[in-house]
Amino acid sequence: MIRARKRFGQHFLHDPAVIARLVAAVGLRSGDAAVEIGPGHGALTSALLQAAGRLDAVEIDRDLAALLRARFAAQPRFVLHETDVLRFDWRALAAERGARLRVVGNLPYNLSTPLLFRLLQCAEVIHDMHFMLQKEVVDRIVAAPGSAAYGRLTVMLAPHVRSERVLDVGAGAFRPAPRVVSSVVRLTVIEQAPGLPTLYAPLVAAAFSQRRKTLRNAVRAYLSAEQITALGLDPGMRPEQLSPAQFVQLAAAAAVPLAQPPAAVLH
């Protein structure tokens, strides 16, 4: 058995009961364009392949890739992509499969946020995502405005996906056991989601850069207090009190240049 490598943040899921619950929650059907990220030893892979009838898997670890090729050599509808998932061409795969992708993965904790933002860039070719993540990351994804976990990650994902916690998983379900509790989150892509204002991402990043700041001070580089008030919002609010829809309002207003004062008349 190949040991987990720290540099890849590997914790291999092995509990049959958890695997069965996860596969049932995903609800793959025959013919779905299923993709597994980080299949590891293939414990979850077998169940996903059986449910969908075809499976693409993305694995960066060359030793694990060799193990998977050997294990699934008799499965012609199992396709292994030995590459970095952050550089993977999701659009090309969706075009090849002729369908929007259903992505599943037990993600290394150090990869979760960069990968989520990478997948958002091609959300139009993805139907849904089911990811095993650190519980506190899932807490942030599904958080409501005003809660302690609500922040940049929540607000950045909300316009693109509907988020739902599926189940919590104890450390004993993995080898080696992590020091944290994990959770599975379902992210269903919102079809035909309206485009976001250009300044949405930088404004949200600024708003949550220092949580103790008021909205007025946090986004002062983008909006004046008067502009915020004109939107029906209190400049003295904390950013974590605003909904994602209100951040869209702020970003849209920030894209409109301030009216220039009349030029001084020279006598």
JOSULRA-V11758 format. One record per backbone hydrogen bond with DSSP energy under -1.0 kcal/mol. CO is the residue of the C=O (numbers start at 1). NH is the residue of the N-H. E is the energy in kcal/mol with one decimal. If there is no record, write none. Layout:
# JOSULRA-V11758
CO|NH|E, CO|NH|E
This chain:
# JOSULRA-V11758
5|8|-1.0, 5|10|-1.7, 6|9|-1.5, 12|175|-2.3, 15|19|-2.4, 16|20|-2.4, 17|21|-2.1, 18|22|-2.6, 19|23|-2.6, 20|24|-2.2, 21|25|-2.1, 22|26|-2.2, 23|27|-2.1, 29|32|-2.4, 32|34|-1.7, 33|102|-2.6, 34|56|-2.2, 35|104|-2.9, 36|58|-2.6, 39|42|-2.3, 42|46|-1.7, 44|48|-2.2, 45|49|-2.7, 46|50|-2.1, 47|51|-1.8, 48|52|-2.4, 49|53|-2.5, 52|31|-2.4, 55|79|-2.7, 56|36|-2.7, 57|81|-3.3, 58|38|-2.9, 61|65|-2.5, 62|66|-2.0, 63|67|-1.9, 64|68|-2.7, 65|69|-2.3, 66|70|-1.9, 67|71|-2.5, 68|72|-2.5, 72|75|-1.9, 75|78|-1.8, 77|55|-2.5, 79|57|-2.6, 81|59|-2.1, 81|83|-1.3, 84|87|-2.0, 88|90|-1.2, 89|93|-1.7, 90|94|-2.3, 91|95|-2.2, 92|96|-2.1, 93|97|-2.5, 94|98|-1.5, 94|99|-1.3, 101|127|-3.3, 101|128|-1.2, 102|35|-2.4, 103|130|-2.6, 104|37|-2.8, 105|132|-2.8, 108|111|-1.8, 111|115|-2.4, 112|116|-2.3, 113|117|-2.2, 114|118|-1.9, 115|119|-2.7, 116|120|-1.8, 119|122|-1.4, 120|123|-1.3, 122|125|-1.8, 123|126|-1.7, 125|101|-2.9, 127|189|-1.8, 128|103|-2.4, 129|187|-3.1, 130|105|-2.0, 131|185|-2.3, 132|107|-1.4, 133|183|-2.8, 134|137|-1.2, 134|138|-1.7, 135|139|-2.6, 136|140|-1.4, 137|141|-2.1, 138|142|-2.3, 144|147|-2.0, 151|155|-2.2, 152|156|-2.6, 153|157|-1.9, 154|158|-2.1, 157|160|-1.9, 157|161|-2.0, 160|190|-3.1, 162|188|-2.5, 164|186|-3.4, 167|184|-3.0, 169|182|-2.6, 170|173|-1.6, 171|174|-1.8, 173|14|-2.7, 173|15|-1.2, 175|12|-2.9, 181|135|-2.6, 182|169|-3.3, 183|133|-3.1, 184|166|-3.4, 185|131|-2.0, 186|164|-1.8, 187|129|-2.1, 188|162|-2.6, 190|193|-1.0, 197|200|-2.0, 199|203|-2.3, 200|204|-2.6, 201|205|-2.4, 202|206|-2.2, 203|207|-2.4, 204|208|-1.7, 206|209|-1.1, 210|213|-1.8, 214|218|-2.6, 215|219|-2.1, 219|222|-2.3, 219|223|-2.5, 224|228|-2.0, 225|229|-2.4, 226|230|-2.1, 228|233|-1.6, 229|232|-2.2, 234|237|-2.2, 235|216|-2.7, 237|215|-3.3, 238|241|-2.1, 239|242|-1.9, 240|146|-2.6, 243|247|-1.6, 244|248|-1.8, 245|249|-1.7, 246|250|-2.2, 247|251|-2.6, 248|252|-2.3, 249|253|-2.3, 250|254|-2.2, 251|255|-1.1, 253|256|-1.2
